[in-house]
Amino acid sequence: MEASDDTEEPPLPLALTRFQISEEFGFLLPDPLTELPAPYGPWMDIARELPQLIMSHQLRSRVHQMSQLSTQHLRGHEELHLAHLVLSCITMGYVWQEGEEGTVQVLPRNLAVPYWEVSQALGLPPILSHADFVLANWRRKDPNGPLEIENLDTIITLPGGESLRGFVLVTLLVEKAAVPGIKAIVGALRAILQRDEETLHRALQELAGAIEAMREALRRMHDRVDPEVFYTVIRIFLSGWKDNPAMPHGLIYEGVSQEPMAYSGGSAAQSTVLHAFDELLGICHRQDSAAFLHRMRDYMPPPHRAFVEEIQRAVSLKQHVLSSGAARLRAAFNRCVSALTDFRSYHITIVTKYITIAAAKARAGRAEPSTRAGPSGGKPPSALEAKGTGGSHIFSFLKSIRDATREGMISA
């Protein structure tokens, strides 16, 4: 599924279409399909009822009754992406229906086999990732209306109601805000090759503006997502079976492998946007953080991963700015690094509210009887209190990448 042939020298660097990147939507899947072909009605029927089936403890029995469908009728990457989203959400619901103390060791064959086949076709892992839950999980309420939160909805949902919807859609708007910055990467690298200082300066200004707009979009999380609902209800369904004490041995995909397999849960570190910006700006992360970030690239659609790798191989923007001696290029470059540092600082603020403070409240709640409970009436989850859903030690990781970003500034 790689998007380019390394033996061909492209006429221009980084033409976005080579990497399944949209001029209008960036890494988002443009106007995703909302229906699978008729043979896959059984999957869609379950997927549309997921919150109710999970909360009523009926999803596992529904999955056991589901016939095993062939994936041969799926055509094109839009149908494959929707199938992957649907099967990912059913899988997360199946695994976590009874909370972290009632997990399963085996994903049944009728779900595991088609899920594996669709994953292989897309080059994605068989678990819910950012590529599914955000990039391919949106639709306009009014097809002719704007790409604004009031006109957006998810295609498939999980428990968490409006907070779940808000979490997905605000994250989507952060991706949308990044689009001018993605195009600015192409413009900047082209300008370096053409030794066009004016165009390079403009591209850097556009990149900084896009990162600042991403931070503004992220602020909307406060209005759309309740911290208690996120922590006690939503978060477990984004959690994986790698580096998770609740599932220390991973998951057996029946009919695929007799040995358990371990995959990380959804994480902001799976967003291609920040990887692309880091590579362009020459941000060097510390070894353990860099290793985790690099592993998260396995959760990106292969063409998007190839885009990041192409930037990595490209001419060094930082070296070009340094060797140019141009004060305004240095200032524009530093504005980009500063904006990225501020974005990562703000992400730490969000995580503090939605995980650290929420975890403290959940611990207090566990000490006394409460009407609020975890995924399906059990206790709020505790296995990942100090970790992200991707399995990283969240604060040391986030502070490390924020500090490494700040160190990417060019000193006067």
C-alpha positions as CSV (number, residue, x, y, z in Angstrom):
1,M,0.0,0.0,0.0
2,E,3.0,2.4,-0.2
3,A,1.9,5.5,-2.1
4,S,5.0,6.0,-4.2
5,D,7.6,4.0,-6.2
6,D,11.1,4.9,-4.8
7,T,12.6,4.2,-8.3
8,E,10.8,7.2,-9.8
9,E,12.1,10.7,-9.2
10,P,9.0,12.9,-8.8
11,P,8.9,16.0,-10.9
12,L,8.2,18.1,-7.8
13,P,8.8,17.2,-4.1
14,L,5.9,15.9,-2.1
15,A,2.9,16.3,-4.4
16,L,0.2,15.6,-1.8
17,T,-1.9,13.4,-4.0
18,R,0.9,10.8,-4.1
19,F,0.3,10.3,-0.4
20,Q,-3.5,10.2,-0.3
21,I,-3.4,13.7,1.3
22,S,-6.2,16.1,0.3
23,E,-5.6,19.7,-0.6
24,E,-8.9,20.5,1.2
25,F,-9.0,18.0,4.1
26,G,-5.3,17.2,4.7
27,F,-5.0,13.7,6.4
28,L,-8.8,13.4,6.9
29,L,-10.5,11.0,4.6
30,P,-12.5,13.2,2.3
31,D,-16.3,12.8,2.8
32,P,-16.1,9.2,4.1
33,L,-18.7,6.6,3.1
34,T,-21.4,6.1,5.8
35,E,-22.8,2.8,4.4
36,L,-21.1,-0.5,3.5
37,P,-22.4,-2.7,0.6
38,A,-25.5,-4.8,1.4
39,P,-23.7,-8.0,2.3
40,Y,-22.2,-6.2,5.3
41,G,-25.6,-5.2,6.8
42,P,-24.9,-7.5,9.9
43,W,-21.8,-5.4,10.7
44,M,-23.5,-2.1,10.2
45,D,-26.6,-3.2,12.3
46,I,-24.3,-4.0,15.3
47,A,-22.1,-0.9,14.8
48,R,-25.1,1.4,14.8
49,E,-26.3,0.0,18.2
50,L,-22.9,-0.2,19.9
51,P,-23.5,2.2,22.9
52,Q,-26.8,0.4,23.8
53,L,-25.4,-3.1,23.2
54,I,-22.3,-2.4,25.4
55,M,-24.2,-0.7,28.2
56,S,-26.8,-3.5,28.3
57,H,-24.0,-6.2,28.3
58,Q,-25.4,-7.7,25.1
59,L,-22.6,-6.9,22.5
60,R,-20.6,-10.1,23.1
61,S,-23.6,-12.4,22.6
62,R,-24.6,-10.4,19.4
63,V,-21.1,-10.9,18.1
64,H,-21.2,-14.6,18.8
65,Q,-24.4,-14.9,16.8
66,M,-22.9,-13.0,13.8
67,S,-22.2,-14.9,10.7
68,Q,-18.6,-14.8,9.4
69,L,-18.6,-12.6,6.3
70,S,-16.1,-12.7,3.4
71,T,-14.3,-9.4,2.7
72,Q,-14.2,-10.1,-1.0
73,H,-17.1,-7.7,-1.8
74,L,-15.3,-4.7,-0.3
75,R,-14.0,-2.4,-3.1
76,G,-11.7,0.6,-2.9
77,H,-10.1,2.2,0.1
78,E,-13.2,4.1,1.1
79,E,-15.2,0.9,1.7
80,L,-12.2,-0.7,3.4
81,H,-11.8,2.3,5.7
82,L,-15.4,2.2,6.7
83,A,-15.2,-1.6,7.3
84,H,-12.1,-1.0,9.4
85,L,-13.8,1.7,11.5
86,V,-16.9,-0.6,12.0
87,L,-14.9,-3.7,12.9
88,S,-12.5,-1.6,15.1
89,C,-15.4,-0.2,17.2
90,I,-17.1,-3.6,17.5
91,T,-13.8,-5.0,18.7
92,M,-13.2,-2.3,21.3
93,G,-16.8,-2.8,22.6
94,Y,-16.3,-6.6,22.6
95,V,-13.0,-6.4,24.6
96,W,-14.0,-3.7,27.1
97,Q,-17.8,-4.4,27.5
98,E,-17.3,-5.5,31.1
99,G,-14.6,-3.0,32.0
100,E,-11.0,-3.7,32.7
101,E,-11.7,-6.5,35.2
102,G,-13.9,-8.4,32.7
103,T,-11.6,-8.5,29.6
104,V,-11.4,-11.4,27.1
105,Q,-8.4,-13.3,25.9
106,V,-9.8,-14.3,22.5
107,L,-11.5,-12.3,19.7
108,P,-13.8,-14.7,18.0
109,R,-13.1,-15.9,14.5
110,N,-16.2,-14.4,12.9
111,L,-14.9,-11.0,13.9
112,A,-11.1,-11.5,14.0
113,V,-10.7,-13.0,10.5
114,P,-12.4,-10.3,8.4
115,Y,-10.9,-7.6,10.7
116,W,-7.4,-9.0,10.0
117,E,-8.1,-9.2,6.3
118,V,-9.3,-5.6,6.1
119,S,-6.4,-4.4,8.2
120,Q,-3.9,-6.2,5.9
121,A,-5.5,-4.6,2.9
122,L,-5.2,-1.1,4.4
123,G,-1.8,-1.6,6.0
124,L,-3.3,-0.7,9.4
125,P,-3.2,-2.7,12.6
126,P,-6.3,-4.6,13.8
127,I,-7.2,-2.1,16.6
128,L,-9.1,1.2,16.7
129,S,-6.6,4.0,15.9
130,H,-6.6,7.7,15.2
131,A,-6.9,6.9,11.5
132,D,-10.2,5.2,12.1
133,F,-11.9,7.1,14.9
134,V,-11.0,10.6,13.8
135,L,-9.8,10.6,10.2
136,A,-12.5,8.3,8.8
137,N,-15.4,8.8,11.2
138,W,-17.1,12.0,10.2
139,R,-20.0,13.1,8.1
140,R,-21.8,16.4,7.4
141,K,-25.4,16.6,8.7
142,D,-26.2,18.9,5.7
143,P,-24.1,17.5,2.8
144,N,-23.8,21.1,1.4
145,G,-23.1,22.7,4.7
146,P,-19.8,23.8,6.1
147,L,-17.1,21.7,7.9
148,E,-18.1,23.2,11.3
149,I,-18.8,21.4,14.5
150,E,-22.6,22.2,14.4
151,N,-22.8,20.5,11.0
152,L,-20.7,17.5,11.8
153,D,-21.5,14.1,13.3
154,T,-19.6,10.8,13.8
155,I,-20.5,7.8,11.6
156,I,-19.9,5.2,14.4
157,T,-20.0,6.0,18.1
158,L,-19.2,4.3,21.4
159,P,-20.5,4.9,24.9
160,G,-20.1,8.5,26.0
161,G,-22.9,10.4,24.3
162,E,-22.2,14.0,23.4
163,S,-18.8,14.0,25.1
164,L,-17.7,11.1,22.9
165,R,-19.0,12.9,19.8
166,G,-17.3,16.1,21.0
167,F,-14.0,14.4,21.5
168,V,-13.9,13.0,18.0
169,L,-15.1,16.1,16.3
170,V,-12.9,18.6,18.1
171,T,-9.9,16.4,17.3
172,L,-11.1,16.3,13.7
173,L,-11.2,20.2,13.7
174,V,-7.6,20.2,14.9
175,E,-6.7,18.1,11.9
176,K,-8.6,20.4,9.6
177,A,-6.9,23.5,11.1
178,A,-3.5,21.8,10.2
179,V,-4.3,21.7,6.4
180,P,-2.6,25.1,5.5
181,G,0.4,23.9,7.4
182,I,0.6,20.6,5.5
183,K,0.5,22.5,2.2
184,A,3.1,24.9,3.6
185,I,5.5,22.0,4.1
186,V,5.4,21.3,0.4
187,G,5.8,25.0,-0.4
188,A,8.7,25.4,2.0
189,L,10.7,22.4,0.6
190,R,10.0,23.5,-3.0
191,A,11.2,27.1,-2.1
192,I,14.4,25.7,-0.6
193,L,15.2,23.8,-3.8
194,Q,14.4,26.9,-5.9
195,R,16.3,29.2,-3.5
196,D,13.2,31.4,-3.3
197,E,13.5,33.2,0.0
198,E,10.3,35.1,-0.4
199,T,8.2,32.0,-0.9
200,L,10.0,30.2,1.9
201,H,9.3,33.0,4.3
202,R,5.6,33.0,3.3
203,A,5.4,29.2,3.8
204,L,6.9,29.4,7.3
205,Q,4.3,32.1,8.2
206,E,1.5,29.9,6.9
207,L,2.9,27.0,8.9
208,A,3.0,29.0,12.1
209,G,-0.5,30.3,11.6
210,A,-1.8,26.7,11.1
211,I,-0.2,25.5,14.3
212,E,-1.7,28.5,16.2
213,A,-5.1,27.7,14.6
214,M,-4.7,24.0,15.8
215,R,-4.3,25.2,19.3
216,E,-7.5,27.4,19.0
217,A,-9.4,24.4,17.7
218,L,-8.2,22.2,20.6
219,R,-9.6,24.8,23.1
220,R,-13.1,23.7,22.1
221,M,-12.5,20.4,23.9
222,H,-13.5,22.2,27.1
223,D,-17.0,23.1,25.8
224,R,-17.7,19.7,24.2
225,V,-16.2,17.0,26.5
226,D,-17.1,16.4,30.1
227,P,-13.9,15.3,32.0
228,E,-15.7,12.7,34.2
229,V,-17.4,11.1,31.2
230,F,-14.2,11.1,29.3
231,Y,-12.2,9.4,32.1
232,T,-14.8,7.0,33.5
233,V,-16.7,6.0,30.3
234,I,-14.9,6.9,27.0
235,R,-11.2,6.3,27.7
236,I,-11.3,2.6,28.2
237,F,-12.7,2.1,24.7
238,L,-9.7,3.9,23.3
239,S,-7.3,1.7,25.2
240,G,-5.3,-1.1,23.7
241,W,-3.7,-4.4,24.7
242,K,0.0,-3.4,24.7
243,D,1.6,-1.9,27.8
244,N,-1.8,-2.2,29.6
245,P,-1.9,-3.9,33.0
246,A,-5.6,-4.8,32.4
247,M,-4.5,-7.0,29.4
248,P,-0.9,-8.0,30.1
249,H,-0.9,-10.9,27.6
250,G,-2.5,-9.2,24.6
251,L,-5.3,-10.6,22.6
252,I,-5.6,-13.8,20.5
253,Y,-7.2,-13.1,17.1
254,E,-8.9,-16.5,16.6
255,G,-8.3,-17.9,13.1
256,V,-5.4,-15.5,12.6
257,S,-2.8,-16.5,15.2
258,Q,-2.7,-19.0,18.1
259,E,-0.4,-16.6,19.9
260,P,-1.8,-13.4,21.5
261,M,-0.9,-10.1,19.7
262,A,-0.4,-6.7,21.4
263,Y,-1.4,-3.4,19.9
264,S,-1.4,0.1,21.4
265,G,-4.7,2.0,21.8
266,G,-5.6,5.2,20.0
267,S,-3.2,8.1,20.7
268,A,-2.7,11.7,19.6
269,A,0.8,10.5,18.8
270,Q,-0.7,8.6,15.8
271,S,-1.6,11.9,14.1
272,T,0.6,12.3,11.1
273,V,0.4,16.1,11.4
274,L,2.8,16.5,14.3
275,H,5.2,14.0,12.9
276,A,5.4,15.9,9.6
277,F,5.9,19.2,11.4
278,D,8.6,17.7,13.6
279,E,10.5,16.3,10.6
280,L,10.3,19.6,8.7
281,L,11.5,21.7,11.7
282,G,14.2,19.2,12.6
283,I,12.9,18.5,16.1
284,C,15.1,15.8,17.8
285,H,13.2,13.9,20.5
286,R,14.9,12.0,23.3
287,Q,15.6,8.4,22.7
288,D,12.6,6.8,24.6
289,S,10.1,9.4,23.4
290,A,11.4,9.1,19.8
291,A,11.1,5.3,20.0
292,F,7.4,5.5,21.1
293,L,6.7,8.2,18.4
294,H,8.3,6.0,15.8
295,R,6.2,3.0,16.8
296,M,3.1,5.1,16.5
297,R,3.8,5.5,12.8
298,D,2.8,1.9,12.4
299,Y,-0.7,3.0,13.2
300,M,-0.9,5.6,10.3
301,P,-2.2,4.7,6.8
302,P,1.0,3.7,4.9
303,P,0.8,6.6,2.4
304,H,0.8,9.1,5.3
305,R,3.7,7.4,6.9
306,A,5.5,7.6,3.6
307,F,4.9,11.3,3.5
308,V,6.6,11.8,6.9
309,E,9.6,9.6,5.7
310,E,9.9,11.7,2.6
311,I,10.1,14.9,4.6
312,Q,12.8,13.2,6.8
313,R,14.8,12.5,3.6
314,A,14.4,16.0,2.2
315,V,16.8,18.9,2.4
316,S,17.1,20.3,6.0
317,L,15.0,23.4,6.5
318,K,16.9,24.3,9.7
319,Q,20.3,24.1,8.0
320,H,19.0,26.2,5.1
321,V,17.7,28.9,7.4
322,L,21.0,28.9,9.4
323,S,23.2,29.1,6.3
324,S,21.0,31.8,4.7
325,G,21.9,34.2,7.5
326,A,18.5,35.9,6.9
327,A,17.1,37.3,10.1
328,R,13.5,37.2,8.9
329,L,13.8,33.5,8.0
330,R,15.2,32.7,11.4
331,A,12.3,34.7,13.0
332,A,9.7,32.9,10.9
333,F,11.3,29.5,11.7
334,N,11.3,30.3,15.4
335,R,7.7,31.3,15.3
336,C,6.9,27.9,14.0
337,V,8.9,26.1,16.7
338,S,7.3,28.4,19.4
339,A,3.8,27.7,18.1
340,L,4.5,24.0,18.2
341,T,5.9,24.3,21.7
342,D,2.8,26.2,22.8
343,F,0.5,23.6,21.2
344,R,2.2,20.8,23.1
345,S,2.1,22.8,26.3
346,Y,-1.7,23.3,25.8
347,H,-2.1,19.6,25.1
348,I,-0.5,19.0,28.6
349,T,-3.1,21.3,30.1
350,I,-5.9,19.3,28.4
351,V,-4.4,16.0,29.6
352,T,-4.1,17.3,33.1
353,K,-7.8,18.2,33.2
354,Y,-9.1,15.1,31.5
355,I,-6.8,12.5,33.0
356,T,-4.9,13.6,36.1
357,I,-7.7,15.6,37.8
358,A,-10.3,13.2,36.5
359,A,-8.4,10.2,37.8
360,A,-8.1,11.8,41.3
361,K,-11.9,12.3,41.3
362,A,-12.4,8.7,40.2
363,R,-10.1,7.5,43.0
364,A,-12.1,9.5,45.5
365,G,-15.3,8.1,44.0
366,R,-14.0,4.5,44.3
367,A,-13.7,5.1,48.0
368,E,-17.4,5.7,48.4
369,P,-20.5,4.4,46.8
370,S,-21.4,6.3,43.7
371,T,-24.2,6.3,41.1
372,R,-21.6,7.1,38.4
373,A,-19.7,4.1,37.1
374,G,-17.4,2.8,34.4
375,P,-18.1,1.4,31.0
376,S,-21.1,-0.8,31.9
377,G,-21.9,-0.2,35.5
378,G,-18.6,-1.3,36.9
379,K,-15.8,0.7,38.6
380,P,-14.1,3.6,36.8
381,P,-11.0,2.2,35.1
382,S,-7.7,2.5,36.9
383,A,-5.2,0.4,35.0
384,L,-4.0,3.4,32.8
385,E,-4.2,6.1,35.5
386,A,-0.7,7.3,34.8
387,K,-0.6,6.3,31.1
388,G,-2.0,7.4,27.8
389,T,-4.4,5.2,25.9
390,G,-1.4,4.4,23.6
391,G,0.5,3.0,26.6
392,S,3.0,5.8,27.2
393,H,3.8,7.2,30.6
394,I,1.8,10.2,29.7
395,F,3.3,13.2,31.6
396,S,7.0,12.3,31.3
397,F,6.3,11.6,27.6
398,L,4.4,14.8,26.8
399,K,6.8,17.0,28.8
400,S,9.7,15.4,27.0
401,I,8.4,16.1,23.5
402,R,7.4,19.6,24.5
403,D,10.9,20.4,25.9
404,A,12.6,18.8,22.9
405,T,10.4,21.0,20.7
406,R,11.4,24.1,22.5
407,E,15.1,23.2,22.1
408,G,14.6,23.3,18.4
409,M,14.7,27.1,18.4
410,I,17.5,28.8,16.5
411,S,19.3,31.0,18.9
412,A,20.2,34.5,17.8
